[in-house]
Structure formats: structure tokens, C-alpha cells
Amino acid sequence: MMETNNILLIALVVCILLNSYIGLYISRKHGTKIPWWPSIVKSRDYTFYLIYIFYIALLVNAIISILEEEYIFLLALLGFIPILLSTYINFVARRDLTRYWTPFASTGKEQKLVKTGIYAKVRHPIYLSGLILLLGFTLIAGNLYGLLFFILSLAAFVTRIKKEERELITKFGEEYKQYAKETPLLIPKLKGK
């Protein structure tokens, strides 16, 4: 069983590094100025802190579950599906957003409203990616702590999205309001016949 734990742990670490690296690589490739931690702390963007705290809590919970052999094997395996899906969505969203990505729930001076690519399907695909990633951690851990942290992270994401929506309406006005009417917040519409 110890070998299985090691494989799960290595797979989790590789997935996390891949998810993080792909996002940062794509954003940098398109000219995004990625702030360092001191800038993030100075921003006092409390929604970022909350989301990041729950990200760390869920990741640590999943790692502890693996190390303590307290996971449900099939559930842990299923947890990698949302993690990989999250990596893909993160890649596509960062690619389509190009240089306008920021870790803050605010808009930059040069910000343009991106409504193409994945942004034609959902308004906040990076947040969707984050929620799916955290769902994967929750499944891997397979415990009530994970479920609790996931529910709390949902509340943090909702708060962040509301804050960002206000910023976008302030910046883009009617154009954003129209975009919001036509494009779902997080869950893409299923196409009918």
C-alpha cells in the first residue's frame, strides 16, 4: 500500500506543478506582468487570501490523507480527473485572456474586455478552473474536512466573483452588462438541438 501512496503523492505534486506552471507560462508568454507576493499582500485583496488559504488547506488535507492512508482509492483516482480538467481550462483561459490576467479582483488600465474563445462560453473560466481543481483535492482526501474546506472555498469564490463583476461593470459599463446577459457566469450552457 505504501507504494500506492507514493504514486498518488507524486502524481498529485506533478499535477499541481503542471497546473501552476502552465498558467504562469502562458500568462508570461503573452506579456503579463506577474506580481510577487509583496505586491499581492499590499493589495489587501482579501478574497485572494481566502481562496489561497482554502487552496492550501485542501491540498494539505489531500496530502495528509494520502500519507496517513485514509483515502478511498477509487475516489482518489477520480479526483485526478477534475485536476487534469482544471489544468486544461486554466491553459485555455490564460491563453485567451492573454496579457490581461491578474491575481487581483480588479482591472488594469489597459484592460480590454475579452469575449472570445472560452470567454464566449463563460465569464470566469479561471475561477471555474480553480473550483474544479479544489474539487479534485476534495475527492482525493475523501473526508469531511475536505468537504468543509470546499464549501468554504465556494463562498470565497462567490465573494471574489461578485467583487470582480462590480469592477468589470465599473470599467466597461453597458458592454459588460450585455456580455453578462449573453454569457453564463461559470457553467457553460449545454447546446440543444
Backbone as JSON Lines, residues from 0, in Angstrom:
{"i":0,"aa":"M","n":[0.83,-1.21,0.0],"ca":[0.0,0.0,0.0],"c":[0.86,1.26,0.0]}
{"i":1,"aa":"M","n":[2.04,1.16,0.63],"ca":[2.93,2.31,0.7],"c":[3.35,2.76,-0.71]}
{"i":2,"aa":"E","n":[3.57,1.83,-1.61],"ca":[3.95,2.18,-2.98],"c":[2.81,2.94,-3.67]}
{"i":3,"aa":"T","n":[1.58,2.51,-3.43],"ca":[0.41,3.2,-3.99],"c":[0.34,4.63,-3.46]}
{"i":4,"aa":"N","n":[0.61,4.79,-2.17],"ca":[0.6,6.13,-1.57],"c":[1.64,7.02,-2.24]}
{"i":5,"aa":"N","n":[2.84,6.48,-2.45],"ca":[3.91,7.25,-3.08],"c":[3.52,7.66,-4.5]}
{"i":6,"aa":"I","n":[2.91,6.74,-5.25],"ca":[2.48,7.05,-6.61],"c":[1.42,8.14,-6.61]}
{"i":7,"aa":"L","n":[0.44,8.02,-5.71],"ca":[-0.61,9.04,-5.61],"c":[-0.02,10.4,-5.25]}
{"i":8,"aa":"L","n":[0.9,10.4,-4.29],"ca":[1.51,11.65,-3.84],"c":[2.33,12.29,-4.96]}
{"i":9,"aa":"I","n":[3.12,11.5,-5.65],"ca":[3.92,12.02,-6.77],"c":[3.0,12.55,-7.87]}
{"i":10,"aa":"A","n":[1.95,11.81,-8.18],"ca":[1.0,12.24,-9.21],"c":[0.35,13.57,-8.82]}
{"i":11,"aa":"L","n":[-0.01,13.71,-7.56],"ca":[-0.63,14.95,-7.08],"c":[0.35,16.12,-7.21]}
{"i":12,"aa":"V","n":[1.57,15.93,-6.78],"ca":[2.57,17.0,-6.86],"c":[2.83,17.38,-8.32]}
{"i":13,"aa":"V","n":[2.96,16.39,-9.19],"ca":[3.18,16.67,-10.61],"c":[2.01,17.46,-11.2]}
{"i":14,"aa":"C","n":[0.78,17.07,-10.86],"ca":[-0.4,17.78,-11.36],"c":[-0.44,19.22,-10.88]}
{"i":15,"aa":"I","n":[-0.08,19.45,-9.62],"ca":[-0.09,20.81,-9.06],"c":[0.97,21.66,-9.75]}
{"i":16,"aa":"L","n":[2.16,21.11,-9.9],"ca":[3.22,21.86,-10.57],"c":[2.85,22.15,-12.02]}
{"i":17,"aa":"L","n":[2.27,21.17,-12.7],"ca":[1.85,21.35,-14.08],"c":[0.79,22.44,-14.19]}
{"i":18,"aa":"N","n":[-0.21,22.39,-13.31],"ca":[-1.28,23.38,-13.32],"c":[-0.72,24.79,-13.1]}
{"i":19,"aa":"S","n":[0.13,24.92,-12.11],"ca":[0.7,26.24,-11.79],"c":[1.63,26.71,-12.89]}
{"i":20,"aa":"Y","n":[2.5,25.84,-13.36],"ca":[3.48,26.22,-14.36],"c":[2.8,26.62,-15.67]}
{"i":21,"aa":"I","n":[1.84,25.84,-16.11],"ca":[1.15,26.16,-17.37],"c":[0.51,27.54,-17.31]}
{"i":22,"aa":"G","n":[-0.19,27.81,-16.22],"ca":[-0.84,29.11,-16.08],"c":[0.14,30.26,-16.13]}
{"i":23,"aa":"L","n":[1.21,30.15,-15.35],"ca":[2.2,31.22,-15.31],"c":[2.96,31.33,-16.64]}
{"i":24,"aa":"Y","n":[3.28,30.2,-17.24],"ca":[4.0,30.21,-18.52],"c":[3.18,30.92,-19.61]}
{"i":25,"aa":"I","n":[1.92,30.54,-19.73],"ca":[1.07,31.14,-20.76],"c":[0.89,32.63,-20.51]}
{"i":26,"aa":"S","n":[0.65,33.01,-19.27],"ca":[0.46,34.43,-18.96],"c":[1.73,35.22,-19.26]}
{"i":27,"aa":"R","n":[2.88,34.7,-18.85],"ca":[4.15,35.4,-19.12],"c":[4.43,35.47,-20.61]}
{"i":28,"aa":"K","n":[4.13,34.4,-21.32],"ca":[4.36,34.35,-22.77],"c":[3.61,35.47,-23.48]}
{"i":29,"aa":"H","n":[2.45,35.84,-22.94],"ca":[1.64,36.9,-23.55],"c":[1.91,38.27,-22.95]}
{"i":30,"aa":"G","n":[2.95,38.37,-22.13],"ca":[3.36,39.68,-21.63],"c":[2.74,40.12,-20.32]}
{"i":31,"aa":"T","n":[2.12,39.21,-19.6],"ca":[1.55,39.58,-18.31],"c":[2.66,39.9,-17.32]}
{"i":32,"aa":"K","n":[2.49,40.96,-16.59],"ca":[3.41,41.28,-15.5],"c":[2.86,40.6,-14.25]}
{"i":33,"aa":"I","n":[3.5,39.54,-13.84],"ca":[3.01,38.76,-12.71],"c":[3.61,39.32,-11.43]}
{"i":34,"aa":"P","n":[2.76,39.78,-10.51],"ca":[3.26,40.38,-9.28],"c":[3.83,39.33,-8.32]}
{"i":35,"aa":"W","n":[4.79,39.76,-7.52],"ca":[5.34,38.89,-6.49],"c":[4.5,39.05,-5.23]}
{"i":36,"aa":"W","n":[4.74,38.19,-4.26],"ca":[3.94,38.17,-3.04],"c":[3.85,39.52,-2.33]}
{"i":37,"aa":"P","n":[4.93,40.31,-2.24],"ca":[4.77,41.6,-1.55],"c":[3.69,42.49,-2.18]}
{"i":38,"aa":"S","n":[3.61,42.48,-3.52],"ca":[2.56,43.27,-4.2],"c":[1.18,42.72,-3.9]}
{"i":39,"aa":"I","n":[1.08,41.42,-3.85],"ca":[-0.21,40.79,-3.57],"c":[-0.65,41.12,-2.15]}
{"i":40,"aa":"V","n":[0.29,41.05,-1.2],"ca":[-0.04,41.37,0.19],"c":[-0.44,42.84,0.32]}
{"i":41,"aa":"K","n":[0.29,43.73,-0.35],"ca":[-0.02,45.17,-0.29],"c":[-1.39,45.49,-0.9]}
{"i":42,"aa":"S","n":[-1.85,44.65,-1.82],"ca":[-3.13,44.92,-2.49],"c":[-4.32,44.84,-1.54]}
{"i":43,"aa":"R","n":[-4.14,44.1,-0.46],"ca":[-5.2,43.88,0.52],"c":[-6.47,43.32,-0.14]}
{"i":44,"aa":"D","n":[-6.26,42.46,-1.1],"ca":[-7.37,41.78,-1.77],"c":[-7.71,40.54,-0.95]}
{"i":45,"aa":"Y","n":[-8.59,40.71,0.03],"ca":[-8.88,39.66,0.99],"c":[-9.51,38.43,0.35]}
{"i":46,"aa":"T","n":[-10.18,38.62,-0.76],"ca":[-10.76,37.46,-1.44],"c":[-9.65,36.55,-1.96]}
{"i":47,"aa":"F","n":[-8.56,37.13,-2.43],"ca":[-7.42,36.33,-2.87],"c":[-6.87,35.52,-1.7]}
{"i":48,"aa":"Y","n":[-6.7,36.18,-0.55],"ca":[-6.18,35.48,0.63],"c":[-7.07,34.3,1.01]}
{"i":49,"aa":"L","n":[-8.38,34.54,1.02],"ca":[-9.31,33.46,1.4],"c":[-9.21,32.27,0.45]}
{"i":50,"aa":"I","n":[-9.24,32.56,-0.83],"ca":[-9.17,31.48,-1.81],"c":[-7.84,30.73,-1.66]}
{"i":51,"aa":"Y","n":[-6.76,31.46,-1.48],"ca":[-5.45,30.82,-1.36],"c":[-5.36,29.99,-0.08]}
{"i":52,"aa":"I","n":[-5.92,30.48,1.0],"ca":[-5.91,29.72,2.26],"c":[-6.66,28.4,2.09]}
{"i":53,"aa":"F","n":[-7.83,28.43,1.43],"ca":[-8.58,27.19,1.23],"c":[-7.88,26.26,0.23]}
{"i":54,"aa":"Y","n":[-7.2,26.84,-0.75],"ca":[-6.4,26.04,-1.68],"c":[-5.34,25.26,-0.9]}
{"i":55,"aa":"I","n":[-4.6,25.95,-0.03],"ca":[-3.56,25.31,0.77],"c":[-4.18,24.28,1.72]}
{"i":56,"aa":"A","n":[-5.28,24.65,2.37],"ca":[-5.94,23.72,3.31],"c":[-6.39,22.44,2.6]}
{"i":57,"aa":"L","n":[-6.99,22.58,1.42],"ca":[-7.45,21.4,0.69],"c":[-6.28,20.56,0.17]}
{"i":58,"aa":"L","n":[-5.23,21.21,-0.29],"ca":[-4.05,20.48,-0.76],"c":[-3.39,19.73,0.39]}
{"i":59,"aa":"V","n":[-3.19,20.4,1.5],"ca":[-2.58,19.75,2.68],"c":[-3.46,18.61,3.16]}
{"i":60,"aa":"N","n":[-4.76,18.81,3.18],"ca":[-5.69,17.76,3.59],"c":[-5.56,16.53,2.68]}
{"i":61,"aa":"A","n":[-5.45,16.76,1.37],"ca":[-5.29,15.64,0.43],"c":[-3.96,14.93,0.67]}
{"i":62,"aa":"I","n":[-2.89,15.69,0.88],"ca":[-1.57,15.09,1.12],"c":[-1.58,14.27,2.4]}
{"i":63,"aa":"I","n":[-2.16,14.83,3.46],"ca":[-2.24,14.09,4.73],"c":[-3.06,12.82,4.57]}
{"i":64,"aa":"S","n":[-4.16,12.88,3.85],"ca":[-4.98,11.69,3.62],"c":[-4.18,10.6,2.92]}
{"i":65,"aa":"I","n":[-3.34,11.02,1.96],"ca":[-2.51,10.03,1.26],"c":[-1.45,9.47,2.2]}
{"i":66,"aa":"L","n":[-0.75,10.34,2.91],"ca":[0.32,9.89,3.8],"c":[-0.19,9.01,4.93]}
{"i":67,"aa":"E","n":[-1.38,9.33,5.43],"ca":[-1.97,8.57,6.54],"c":[-2.77,7.36,6.06]}
{"i":68,"aa":"E","n":[-2.82,7.17,4.74],"ca":[-3.6,6.08,4.12],"c":[-5.06,6.12,4.53]}
{"i":69,"aa":"E","n":[-5.63,7.33,4.58],"ca":[-7.02,7.5,4.98],"c":[-7.91,7.91,3.82]}
{"i":70,"aa":"Y","n":[-7.49,7.64,2.63],"ca":[-8.25,7.99,1.43],"c":[-9.0,6.77,0.92]}
{"i":71,"aa":"I","n":[-9.97,7.02,0.06],"ca":[-10.69,5.94,-0.62],"c":[-10.07,5.86,-2.02]}
{"i":72,"aa":"F","n":[-9.46,4.74,-2.33],"ca":[-8.63,4.62,-3.53],"c":[-9.37,5.06,-4.8]}
{"i":73,"aa":"L","n":[-10.56,4.54,-5.02],"ca":[-11.29,4.88,-6.25],"c":[-11.64,6.38,-6.28]}
{"i":74,"aa":"L","n":[-12.04,6.92,-5.16],"ca":[-12.35,8.35,-5.07],"c":[-11.09,9.19,-5.33]}
{"i":75,"aa":"A","n":[-9.96,8.73,-4.8],"ca":[-8.7,9.44,-5.04],"c":[-8.35,9.42,-6.52]}
{"i":76,"aa":"L","n":[-8.5,8.3,-7.15],"ca":[-8.24,8.23,-8.6],"c":[-9.17,9.15,-9.37]}
{"i":77,"aa":"L","n":[-10.45,9.15,-9.0],"ca":[-11.41,10.03,-9.66],"c":[-11.05,11.5,-9.45]}
{"i":78,"aa":"G","n":[-10.4,11.82,-8.35],"ca":[-10.0,13.19,-8.06],"c":[-9.03,13.76,-9.07]}
{"i":79,"aa":"F","n":[-8.29,12.89,-9.73],"ca":[-7.33,13.39,-10.73],"c":[-8.02,13.85,-12.01]}
{"i":80,"aa":"I","n":[-9.22,13.37,-12.27],"ca":[-9.94,13.81,-13.47],"c":[-10.25,15.3,-13.4]}
{"i":81,"aa":"P","n":[-10.86,15.8,-12.31],"ca":[-11.08,17.25,-12.25],"c":[-9.78,18.06,-12.21]}
{"i":82,"aa":"I","n":[-8.73,17.51,-11.61],"ca":[-7.47,18.24,-11.58],"c":[-6.93,18.43,-12.99]}
{"i":83,"aa":"L","n":[-6.97,17.39,-13.79],"ca":[-6.49,17.48,-15.18],"c":[-7.41,18.38,-16.02]}
{"i":84,"aa":"L","n":[-8.72,18.29,-15.79],"ca":[-9.67,19.16,-16.48],"c":[-9.39,20.62,-16.11]}
{"i":85,"aa":"S","n":[-9.12,20.86,-14.85],"ca":[-8.79,22.2,-14.38],"c":[-7.55,22.74,-15.07]}
{"i":86,"aa":"T","n":[-6.55,21.9,-15.23],"ca":[-5.32,22.32,-15.91],"c":[-5.61,22.73,-17.34]}
{"i":87,"aa":"Y","n":[-6.43,21.97,-18.01],"ca":[-6.8,22.3,-19.39],"c":[-7.57,23.63,-19.46]}
{"i":88,"aa":"I","n":[-8.57,23.79,-18.61],"ca":[-9.37,25.02,-18.61],"c":[-8.48,26.22,-18.27]}
{"i":89,"aa":"N","n":[-7.58,26.05,-17.3],"ca":[-6.65,27.11,-16.92],"c":[-5.79,27.51,-18.11]}
{"i":90,"aa":"F","n":[-5.27,26.53,-18.83],"ca":[-4.45,26.79,-20.01],"c":[-5.22,27.59,-21.06]}
{"i":91,"aa":"V","n":[-6.42,27.13,-21.4],"ca":[-7.23,27.78,-22.43],"c":[-7.63,29.2,-21.99]}
{"i":92,"aa":"A","n":[-8.02,29.34,-20.74],"ca":[-8.45,30.66,-20.24],"c":[-7.3,31.65,-20.24]}
{"i":93,"aa":"R","n":[-6.14,31.23,-19.78],"ca":[-4.98,32.13,-19.76],"c":[-4.56,32.47,-21.18]}
{"i":94,"aa":"R","n":[-4.62,31.5,-22.08],"ca":[-4.27,31.75,-23.48],"c":[-5.21,32.78,-24.09]}
{"i":95,"aa":"D","n":[-6.51,32.62,-23.84],"ca":[-7.5,33.52,-24.43],"c":[-7.49,34.9,-23.77]}
{"i":96,"aa":"L","n":[-7.14,34.96,-22.51],"ca":[-7.1,36.24,-21.79],"c":[-5.83,37.03,-22.14]}
{"i":97,"aa":"T","n":[-4.84,36.35,-22.62],"ca":[-3.52,36.89,-22.97],"c":[-2.92,37.68,-21.82]}
{"i":98,"aa":"R","n":[-2.49,38.9,-22.07],"ca":[-1.73,39.67,-21.07],"c":[-2.6,40.3,-19.99]}
{"i":99,"aa":"Y","n":[-3.9,40.13,-20.06],"ca":[-4.79,40.82,-19.12],"c":[-5.02,40.07,-17.81]}
{"i":100,"aa":"W","n":[-4.44,38.89,-17.65],"ca":[-4.63,38.15,-16.4],"c":[-3.96,38.88,-15.24]}
{"i":101,"aa":"T","n":[-4.61,38.84,-14.1],"ca":[-4.05,39.38,-12.87],"c":[-4.6,38.56,-11.7]}
{"i":102,"aa":"P","n":[-3.82,38.42,-10.63],"ca":[-4.35,37.7,-9.47],"c":[-5.3,38.54,-8.63]}
{"i":103,"aa":"F","n":[-5.46,39.81,-9.0],"ca":[-6.32,40.71,-8.25],"c":[-7.73,40.72,-8.83]}
{"i":104,"aa":"A","n":[-8.71,41.05,-7.99],"ca":[-10.1,41.15,-8.47],"c":[-10.33,42.58,-8.94]}
{"i":105,"aa":"S","n":[-9.45,43.02,-9.82],"ca":[-9.56,44.38,-10.35],"c":[-9.11,44.37,-11.8]}
{"i":106,"aa":"T","n":[-9.31,45.49,-12.46],"ca":[-8.92,45.6,-13.86],"c":[-7.75,46.57,-13.98]}
{"i":107,"aa":"G","n":[-6.91,46.31,-14.96],"ca":[-5.78,47.19,-15.21],"c":[-6.17,48.35,-16.12]}
{"i":108,"aa":"K","n":[-5.28,49.32,-16.24],"ca":[-5.54,50.49,-17.07],"c":[-5.75,50.11,-18.53]}
{"i":109,"aa":"E","n":[-4.96,49.16,-19.01],"ca":[-5.02,48.76,-20.42],"c":[-5.99,47.61,-20.66]}
{"i":110,"aa":"Q","n":[-6.69,47.19,-19.64],"ca":[-7.59,46.03,-19.73],"c":[-8.6,46.17,-20.86]}
{"i":111,"aa":"K","n":[-8.75,45.11,-21.6],"ca":[-9.78,45.03,-22.64],"c":[-10.75,43.94,-22.21]}
{"i":112,"aa":"L","n":[-11.99,44.05,-22.63],"ca":[-12.99,43.03,-22.33],"c":[-12.84,41.9,-23.33]}
{"i":113,"aa":"V","n":[-12.44,40.74,-22.84],"ca":[-12.25,39.57,-23.7],"c":[-13.55,38.78,-23.72]}
{"i":114,"aa":"K","n":[-14.11,38.6,-24.92],"ca":[-15.39,37.9,-25.08],"c":[-15.29,36.77,-26.1]}
{"i":115,"aa":"T","n":[-14.07,36.39,-26.44],"ca":[-13.87,35.35,-27.45],"c":[-13.27,34.11,-26.8]}
{"i":116,"aa":"G","n":[-13.19,33.03,-27.59],"ca":[-12.62,31.8,-27.08],"c":[-13.47,31.24,-25.94]}
{"i":117,"aa":"I","n":[-12.82,30.81,-24.9],"ca":[-13.54,30.24,-23.75],"c":[-14.39,31.31,-23.06]}
{"i":118,"aa":"Y","n":[-14.0,32.58,-23.22],"ca":[-14.77,33.68,-22.61],"c":[-16.09,33.93,-23.34]}
{"i":119,"aa":"A","n":[-16.29,33.29,-24.47],"ca":[-17.59,33.33,-25.13],"c":[-18.54,32.3,-24.52]}
{"i":120,"aa":"K","n":[-17.97,31.36,-23.77],"ca":[-18.77,30.29,-23.13],"c":[-19.09,30.6,-21.67]}
{"i":121,"aa":"V","n":[-18.09,31.13,-20.94],"ca":[-18.28,31.51,-19.53],"c":[-17.48,32.78,-19.24]}
{"i":122,"aa":"R","n":[-17.98,33.58,-18.3],"ca":[-17.32,34.85,-17.98],"c":[-16.09,34.67,-17.09]}
{"i":123,"aa":"H","n":[-16.06,33.63,-16.29],"ca":[-14.97,33.46,-15.33],"c":[-14.37,32.06,-15.4]}
{"i":124,"aa":"P","n":[-13.76,31.69,-16.53],"ca":[-13.23,30.33,-16.65],"c":[-12.05,30.04,-15.71]}
{"i":125,"aa":"I","n":[-11.28,31.05,-15.34],"ca":[-10.16,30.79,-14.42],"c":[-10.71,30.43,-13.03]}
{"i":126,"aa":"Y","n":[-11.78,31.08,-12.62],"ca":[-12.4,30.71,-11.34],"c":[-13.04,29.33,-11.45]}
{"i":127,"aa":"L","n":[-13.63,29.03,-12.58],"ca":[-14.18,27.69,-12.81],"c":[-13.06,26.66,-12.69]}
{"i":128,"aa":"S","n":[-11.92,26.95,-13.3],"ca":[-10.76,26.08,-13.22],"c":[-10.33,25.87,-11.77]}
{"i":129,"aa":"G","n":[-10.3,26.95,-11.0],"ca":[-9.91,26.86,-9.58],"c":[-10.87,26.01,-8.77]}
{"i":130,"aa":"L","n":[-12.15,26.19,-9.01],"ca":[-13.14,25.38,-8.28],"c":[-13.03,23.9,-8.64]}
{"i":131,"aa":"I","n":[-12.82,23.62,-9.91],"ca":[-12.67,22.22,-10.34],"c":[-11.41,21.61,-9.72]}
{"i":132,"aa":"L","n":[-10.34,22.39,-9.66],"ca":[-9.1,21.93,-9.03],"c":[-9.35,21.57,-7.57]}
{"i":133,"aa":"L","n":[-10.04,22.46,-6.86],"ca":[-10.32,22.21,-5.44],"c":[-11.25,21.01,-5.25]}
{"i":134,"aa":"L","n":[-12.15,20.8,-6.19],"ca":[-12.99,19.6,-6.15],"c":[-12.13,18.35,-6.25]}
{"i":135,"aa":"G","n":[-11.13,18.39,-7.11],"ca":[-10.21,17.26,-7.23],"c":[-9.49,16.97,-5.92]}
{"i":136,"aa":"F","n":[-8.99,18.02,-5.25],"ca":[-8.34,17.84,-3.95],"c":[-9.31,17.23,-2.94]}
{"i":137,"aa":"T","n":[-10.55,17.7,-2.99],"ca":[-11.57,17.21,-2.06],"c":[-11.83,15.73,-2.27]}
{"i":138,"aa":"L","n":[-11.93,15.31,-3.52],"ca":[-12.16,13.89,-3.82],"c":[-10.97,13.04,-3.39]}
{"i":139,"aa":"I","n":[-9.77,13.53,-3.61],"ca":[-8.58,12.76,-3.22],"c":[-8.56,12.56,-1.71]}
{"i":140,"aa":"A","n":[-8.83,13.61,-0.95],"ca":[-8.84,13.5,0.51],"c":[-9.97,12.59,0.98]}
{"i":141,"aa":"G","n":[-11.15,12.72,0.37],"ca":[-12.28,11.86,0.7],"c":[-12.71,11.92,2.15]}
{"i":142,"aa":"N","n":[-12.66,13.12,2.75],"ca":[-13.08,13.23,4.15],"c":[-13.94,14.47,4.37]}
{"i":143,"aa":"L","n":[-14.48,14.59,5.57],"ca":[-15.37,15.71,5.88],"c":[-14.62,17.04,5.95]}
{"i":144,"aa":"Y","n":[-13.36,17.03,6.34],"ca":[-12.58,18.28,6.34],"c":[-12.51,18.83,4.93]}
{"i":145,"aa":"G","n":[-12.24,17.96,3.98],"ca":[-12.18,18.39,2.59],"c":[-13.49,18.98,2.13]}
{"i":146,"aa":"L","n":[-14.59,18.33,2.48],"ca":[-15.91,18.83,2.1],"c":[-16.16,20.2,2.73]}
{"i":147,"aa":"L","n":[-15.82,20.35,3.98],"ca":[-15.99,21.63,4.67],"c":[-15.15,22.73,4.01]}
{"i":148,"aa":"F","n":[-13.87,22.44,3.78],"ca":[-13.0,23.42,3.13],"c":[-13.5,23.77,1.73]}
{"i":149,"aa":"F","n":[-14.02,22.77,1.02],"ca":[-14.52,23.03,-0.33],"c":[-15.74,23.96,-0.29]}
{"i":150,"aa":"I","n":[-16.65,23.71,0.65],"ca":[-17.83,24.57,0.79],"c":[-17.4,26.0,1.15]}
{"i":151,"aa":"L","n":[-16.44,26.13,2.05],"ca":[-15.94,27.46,2.41],"c":[-15.24,28.13,1.23]}
{"i":152,"aa":"S","n":[-14.53,27.33,0.43],"ca":[-13.88,27.92,-0.76],"c":[-14.92,28.38,-1.77]}
{"i":153,"aa":"L","n":[-16.04,27.68,-1.87],"ca":[-17.13,28.13,-2.75],"c":[-17.59,29.52,-2.34]}
{"i":154,"aa":"A","n":[-17.76,29.71,-1.03],"ca":[-18.19,31.03,-0.53],"c":[-17.14,32.09,-0.85]}
{"i":155,"aa":"A","n":[-15.86,31.74,-0.73],"ca":[-14.79,32.7,-1.05],"c":[-14.8,33.04,-2.54]}
{"i":156,"aa":"F","n":[-15.0,32.04,-3.39],"ca":[-15.06,32.3,-4.83],"c":[-16.26,33.17,-5.19]}
{"i":157,"aa":"V","n":[-17.42,32.91,-4.58],"ca":[-18.61,33.71,-4.86],"c":[-18.35,35.17,-4.47]}
{"i":158,"aa":"T","n":[-17.74,35.39,-3.32],"ca":[-17.42,36.75,-2.87],"c":[-16.46,37.42,-3.85]}
{"i":159,"aa":"R","n":[-15.47,36.68,-4.28],"ca":[-14.48,37.24,-5.23],"c":[-15.12,37.57,-6.57]}
{"i":160,"aa":"I","n":[-15.96,36.67,-7.06],"ca":[-16.61,36.9,-8.35],"c":[-17.51,38.12,-8.29]}
{"i":161,"aa":"K","n":[-18.26,38.27,-7.2],"ca":[-19.12,39.45,-7.05],"c":[-18.28,40.72,-7.07]}
{"i":162,"aa":"K","n":[-17.16,40.7,-6.38],"ca":[-16.28,41.87,-6.34],"c":[-15.75,42.17,-7.75]}
{"i":163,"aa":"E","n":[-15.32,41.15,-8.45],"ca":[-14.78,41.36,-9.8],"c":[-15.86,41.81,-10.77]}
{"i":164,"aa":"E","n":[-17.06,41.26,-10.64],"ca":[-18.17,41.68,-11.51],"c":[-18.43,43.19,-11.34]}
{"i":165,"aa":"R","n":[-18.41,43.68,-10.1],"ca":[-18.6,45.12,-9.86],"c":[-17.5,45.93,-10.55]}
{"i":166,"aa":"E","n":[-16.26,45.45,-10.43],"ca":[-15.13,46.13,-11.08],"c":[-15.31,46.18,-12.6]}
{"i":167,"aa":"L","n":[-15.74,45.06,-13.17],"ca":[-15.91,44.99,-14.63],"c":[-17.05,45.88,-15.11]}
{"i":168,"aa":"I","n":[-18.11,45.95,-14.35],"ca":[-19.23,46.84,-14.71],"c":[-18.77,48.3,-14.63]}
{"i":169,"aa":"T","n":[-18.0,48.63,-13.59],"ca":[-17.49,49.99,-13.46],"c":[-16.58,50.33,-14.65]}
{"i":170,"aa":"K","n":[-15.74,49.41,-15.05],"ca":[-14.78,49.66,-16.14],"c":[-15.44,49.67,-17.52]}
{"i":171,"aa":"F","n":[-16.32,48.68,-17.77],"ca":[-16.84,48.5,-19.14],"c":[-18.31,48.87,-19.3]}
{"i":172,"aa":"G","n":[-19.01,49.16,-18.22],"ca":[-20.38,49.64,-18.27],"c":[-21.35,48.74,-19.01]}
{"i":173,"aa":"E","n":[-22.1,49.32,-19.94],"ca":[-23.15,48.6,-20.67],"c":[-22.6,47.43,-21.48]}
{"i":174,"aa":"E","n":[-21.38,47.58,-21.98],"ca":[-20.8,46.49,-22.77],"c":[-20.68,45.23,-21.9]}
{"i":175,"aa":"Y","n":[-20.24,45.41,-20.65],"ca":[-20.12,44.24,-19.77],"c":[-21.49,43.73,-19.36]}
{"i":176,"aa":"K","n":[-22.42,44.62,-19.1],"ca":[-23.77,44.19,-18.72],"c":[-24.39,43.33,-19.83]}
{"i":177,"aa":"Q","n":[-24.2,43.74,-21.07],"ca":[-24.73,42.97,-22.21],"c":[-24.01,41.62,-22.3]}
{"i":178,"aa":"Y","n":[-22.72,41.63,-22.15],"ca":[-21.93,40.39,-22.15],"c":[-22.41,39.45,-21.05]}
{"i":179,"aa":"A","n":[-22.69,39.99,-19.87],"ca":[-23.17,39.19,-18.74],"c":[-24.53,38.58,-19.03]}
{"i":180,"aa":"K","n":[-25.37,39.29,-19.78],"ca":[-26.69,38.74,-20.14],"c":[-26.56,37.56,-21.09]}
{"i":181,"aa":"E","n":[-25.56,37.63,-21.96],"ca":[-25.4,36.62,-23.02],"c":[-24.51,35.44,-22.62]}
{"i":182,"aa":"T","n":[-23.69,35.62,-21.59],"ca":[-22.67,34.61,-21.26],"c":[-22.82,34.17,-19.81]}
{"i":183,"aa":"P","n":[-22.91,32.85,-19.56],"ca":[-23.05,32.37,-18.2],"c":[-21.84,32.73,-17.32]}
{"i":184,"aa":"L","n":[-22.08,32.8,-16.04],"ca":[-21.05,33.17,-15.07],"c":[-19.95,32.11,-15.02]}
{"i":185,"aa":"L","n":[-20.31,30.86,-14.73],"ca":[-19.32,29.79,-14.54],"c":[-19.62,28.52,-15.34]}
{"i":186,"aa":"I","n":[-20.87,28.16,-15.45],"ca":[-21.25,26.89,-16.07],"c":[-21.71,27.14,-17.5]}
{"i":187,"aa":"P","n":[-20.97,26.61,-18.49],"ca":[-21.41,26.86,-19.88],"c":[-22.77,26.24,-20.17]}
{"i":188,"aa":"K","n":[-23.51,26.88,-21.06],"ca":[-24.81,26.35,-21.47],"c":[-24.59,25.12,-22.35]}
{"i":189,"aa":"L","n":[-25.42,24.12,-22.12],"ca":[-25.38,22.95,-22.99],"c":[-26.17,23.28,-24.23]}
{"i":190,"aa":"K","n":[-25.58,23.01,-25.37],"ca":[-26.26,23.32,-26.62],"c":[-27.36,22.3,-26.88]}
{"i":191,"aa":"G","n":[-28.53,22.8,-27.24],"ca":[-29.65,21.94,-27.61],"c":[-29.62,21.66,-29.09]}
{"i":192,"aa":"K","n":[-30.57,20.89,-29.53],"ca":[-30.63,20.56,-30.97],"c":[-31.08,21.72,-31.78]}
